Amino acid sequence: MTREPVAERNGNLPDEVDRLLRGLPEWFGIEHSIRDYVEDARQLPTWSVCDPETGAIIGILLAKKHFPTAAEVHLMTVDRAWHRRGVGRSLLRAVEADLRADGVRFLQVKTLSSSRPDENYEKTRRFYLALGFAPLEEFLHLWDEGNPCLQLVKAL
């Protein structure tokens, strides 16, 4: 029986964020967005999961606190070879536990809305819904006209 990957909070990992995002162009194919995420990775709290055999980083989550009781999953990316193997769940569980211990009561995430059909982002939405997030609001112009945003929230 394989054990679930273990996520840990660690230092900033901008080079690893860049590598992981560039490996998933169907999710992260906008160059200026990749550069923005890499810059954010220099400052935001970071959780990661490593391959237990090689030690290579296979998943990263960046979190951003907006208020003492509210935070956001700013970015989560998992190496394609590790999709559906517990890496994302492990990252979310770790960040939720740490945020809860810090007094955070609400966690949000933004992703592409279903009003722009995309099979990859359909998987993303199903993932978050399965982990207890609920849709709160759709923003048609938060990012740009071609990328409507769905805000999902979860009480911690």
N, C-alpha and C positions, 0 to 999 in steps of 0.2 A: 504494500500500500504506500502510495506517495504522500508525503506530507505537504500541507499548504505552504506556499512561499511565505517568508517572514519579511515584513516591511519594518524599516527603522528610520527614525529621524536622523538626518546627518547634515553635513555642510552643503554649501551651494555647489551645484553640478551643471554649470551652463554648457560645457562641452558635451556632456552626456545627453542633455536635453536636445541640443542641436542634432546629435547623431540619431537619437530615437525619432525625432520629428521627421527628419529627412527620409527615414525608412518607412514612413506611412503617408505618402503623398495624397492618397485618397481621403485622408482626414486633414492633413496639414500641408496643403499644396500652395499656400499663399506665402511668397517669400517674405514680405514685410511682416507678416504674422509670426513666422518662424523667428525672425530677428528680434521681434518684440518679446516673444516667450524666452528666448535665450537671455536677453537683457534682464527680464523679470527673474530668471533663475539665478542671477547674481545676487539678488537681495531677498527673495521670499523664502520663508521656511520650506524645507524640502524633505520629503520622505522618499525612500527608494527601496527596491527589492533587487537582490543579486541572484544570479544563477548559482545554485548551491555547488555545482561542479567546477565552474570556471571562475566564479567571483565577478563576472561581468554584470554590469547594471542592466536589468531587463525591464524595469518599470520605474517611473518617477511621478510623484504628485507634488505640485506646488499649491500651498494654501495661502489665503490672504484674509486677514481679519479686517472687517469693516467697522465693527463696534466691539466693545468688550463681550457682547453676547451673540454676535453674528459673524460668520466667516463664509468663505467661498472656496470651492475647489477651483482654483484658477487654471490649472492644467493637470491633466493626467494622461500619460502616454505609456504604452506597454509594447515592447518588441513584438512584432507580428508572430514570431515563432512561439510566443508564450501566451497568445490570446486564448481565453477560455480554460486557463489552467490555474486560476485563483490569484493571479498577481494583482489585478485591479481590486478584487475583494479585500485582499490583504492590505493594500495601500489605503483603501477607504476605512477599514477597521482601525488601522493604526492612527490615522489622522483624526478620526472621530474620537477615539479614546483620549488622545492628547488634548484636543480642543475641549472636550467635555471636562477634563481635569483642570483646564484653564478657565472654566466658567462659561464657555460658549454653549449656547442653547439651540442655535439654528445654523444649519449649513445649507448653502445653495450651490448650484452649478448651472452654468449656461451652456447650451448646445444648440445645434442647428434644429430648427423647428420642422415638424412634419409637413408644414405647409409648402416646403420645398422638398419633395420626395428625394431620398438618397438612401440606398440600402445600407451603406456603412453607418450613417448616423441613426438609422432605424435600430441597428444593433446597439449603438451607444445609448439611445433612449431606453431600450428594453433593459439594458444593464442597470442603469440608474433606478428605473422603476422597480426592478427586482430587489434592489437594496434599500427600498423604503422611501425613495424620493417621490414627490408628487408635483405635477405641473402647477405652476402658480400664475405665470403670465407669459404672453408672447409679445415680443418687440419686433415689429416689422422692419424698423430702420435703425436699430441700435448699432449693428455692424455695417451693413449696406443693404441696398434693395434686394440683391440676389441671395442674401444670407439672413433670413429671418431667425431671430433668437428665441429659444424656449428657455425660460427660467424654471428650474425645478428646485424644490426646497425639502428639507427634512428636519424634524425636531430631534435634537440629540438627547 
